[in-house]
Amino acid sequence: MIAKTQNLEKAWSAFLEGDDEALGFIYAENIDRLYNYGRQFTRNKSLVKDTIQDVFCQLIDDRKKLRHAHSVKAYLMACFRRRLMGALKQERRDVDAVLDDEAFFISVDATSYFIDSNLSMNQKKLLEQYCNELPVRQREIIMMRFFENMPYEEIAEVMGLANAKTVRTMMYRGLNKLSDSLTPYKSQLLQALIIMELMR
């Protein structure tokens, strides 16, 4: 039996060895994350749910072909993202158009850990506003980096980007754009983001 305290990588190894209960543990630990991630791409709740089910059914079918995953979370998100993009293309939709201005909307409140707690609420909202003016793919990276605490390598895997360097470049382009937008608040607001980035 998989204990709740057992991490996903150990559960993954157990699943590969034939433990179906381990897959149930993995599913329970990731279902909300995958659903919320999928809803950033489409408002079609049924499509998101069906795609999640398809991913886990495919895991069962491919169990003997699968290998140990360095990060189960990143692997599942990458599989889910590719399958959802494929489903959206089958609907003859422009995938880039799916990533509209509302996708990966960054929201902060008084207790948000995303931004330095020493900042005022007005300052946090100002940073929120300018973050949401960044290109959608940069916001997607910010969400995974700061909210999911994912390393660059895993973000690259999920988004199908070349490598961690590509992700890092896109991240810092976003920070540079924020730097321009936040003048004269730059010293207070941008520094908070950079400090958080360096601490990870």
HELIX and SHEET records of a PDB file:
HELIX    1   1 LEU A    8  LEU A   16  1                                   9    
HELIX    2   2 ASP A   20  GLY A   38  1                                  19    
HELIX    3   3 LYS A   45  ASP A   61  1                                  17    
HELIX    4   4 ARG A   63  LYS A   65  5                                   3    
HELIX    5   5 VAL A   72  GLN A   90  1                                  19    
HELIX    6   6 VAL A   95  VAL A   98  1                                   4    
HELIX    7   7 MET A  121  CYS A  131  1                                  11    
HELIX    8   8 VAL A  136  ILE A  142  1                                   7    
HELIX    9   9 MET A  143  PHE A  147  3                                   5    
HELIX   10  10 TYR A  152  MET A  159  1                                   8    
HELIX   11  11 ALA A  164  SER A  181  1                                  18    
HELIX   12  12 LYS A  186  MET A  199  1                                  14    
END                                                                             
